[in-house]
Amino acid sequence: MADTDTRMRSPRWPTIAAIWLACGLFDASSTVLFMQAVGSHAWLVIFGTELVSWLPWVLATPFIIGLARRRPITRGKVMSAIALHVASFVVVSLSADVWFAALQTVFNPFSYTKNPTFMEAWRTSLPYQLLPYLIVYALILAATYIADAREQRTRLNEELSKAQLAALHRQIEPHFMFNTLNSIAGLVREQRNDAAVSMIVGLSEFLRRATQDSHRAQVTLAEEVEYLQRYVDIQKVRFGERLQVSVDIPSEMLHAQVPNLLLQPLVENAIKHGVGRRVAGGTVRVTGACENGTVRLSVCNDGPGIPTDEPTAQTGVGLNNLRTRLRILHGEESELQLRLAQSGEAEVVVTLPLREA
């Protein structure tokens, strides 16, 4: 599908015109300098005719690019494709040389003592123009194949990244769901049936919303905060007053793009390894700030925390999943750190480039 799209994509006229204008200016300027060196003073006429002499190639370039994409020189079709391109080269070259001969006949830029006839100009210029025309035609073909190969490779990399992100997204959803179902089972065993029903309803609503956006690798921070609030509502059914969650993110940051399901796994980790280990519960604080073109998000809890040298602290499903997604989306521009804050609390800090939706 990507290959078909590449071949059928329309050539970009502004780019083609700009490239040929640069080539025409270079050719016209070098010809003028050479003719002035041998004593010719009709530089304006020479410059103008040399510049517009490339007009047939400007018009023919989209045709050549389209032909190269429709009939590429590939295994099994080499001879037929070459024959077609040879025929195309002959037609384009003859047309370009006819145009060049017509310019010589009308303007006589090189100040011949006698204005050449069209046939004289054409027979004189044709042998000298064939090699440059062949090089030009070959360069157009080569540039087309190189550009298409690069674009196809880029599309394949994008598709691979999307597939990896989708797989990671599918991994995090069951992880969250299983933990929540275990909590529901605990509520049932404690005969807290109303709380269990409320948690099931909250889980259903959360999963419905997450499923609607499962195809999106990134969402706005505002949407992510909304997802987080739904998750917190579910957990408060289980923990009640033992769980307090504060979110302090400036409103100007809410349009920033962040990975889908970024905050929920971090808060889940904080609840599981922090607040959940304390009888009295605790508080999870989510904060955000913009610094030098980057988004900095922090999730901190006042529970016992996790020592940063503990293996499971750095290699849990949620953190590993998020690290991989950040690396796919932002490469070296992103970072995830698990550390102990100065107060001794466990803190996860995510840094990524600021990109608004």
ZIHUSUL-V774119 format. One record per helix or strand. SS is the DSSP state (hx for helix, st for strand). FROM is the first residue (numbers start at 1). TO is the last residue. Records with the same first field share a line. If there is no record, write none. Layout:
SS=FROM-TO / FROM-TO
//
This chain:
hx=2-8 / 13-37 / 43-52 / 55-70 / 78-107 / 118-189 / 193-212 / 221-242 / 251-253 / 263-273 / 275-277 / 311-315 / 317-333
st=218-220 / 243-248 / 256-259 / 282-291 / 294-301 / 335-340 / 346-353 / 356-356
//
